[in-house]
C-alpha cells in the first residue's frame, strides 16, 4: 500500500514542478483532486490494515472451532446403519443404538411409515454377511 503514497507524492511533485498555481481555477481543481487522492490512499491503507487484522482473527476463530469440533465429535462413537424403507425404497441412515432401543420405532423420513417397530427383534439387512452393528444376517 506504500506505493499509493508514493504515487500521490509523485503527482504532487509534478504539479509543483509544472508551476501549477492554486490561484487559477484549473490549479484549484488539480490541487483539490490531489488532496482527494491523498485521502483515498489513507482510507485504502487503513481498510487494508483492518482487513488483515480481521483475516487473522477469523483464522484464529476457525482454528478454535476446529479444535472444539474435534473434541465434540471425538466423544461421539455412534455408527450409522443404512436401511431401505420397505414402503418407498428410500435409503435411510439410522443410528446403530436406535436399532436396539425397544421403545423407539424407526420411521422413514420420506414417507412416514415405520421401518422397524420397537418390539421387532429382526430387521432386513442389505448385506449377506453378518453385521458388526447387529450381529444378524440378511433375512
Secondary structure, DSSP 4 states (H G I P E B T S, - for coil): -HHHHHHHHHHHHHHHHTT--TTSHHHHHHHHHHHHHHHHHHHHHHHHHHHHHHHHHHHHHHHHHHHHHHHHHHS----EEEEE-TTT--EEEEEHHHHT-TT--EE-TTT--EEE-TT-S----S-SSPPTTT-----
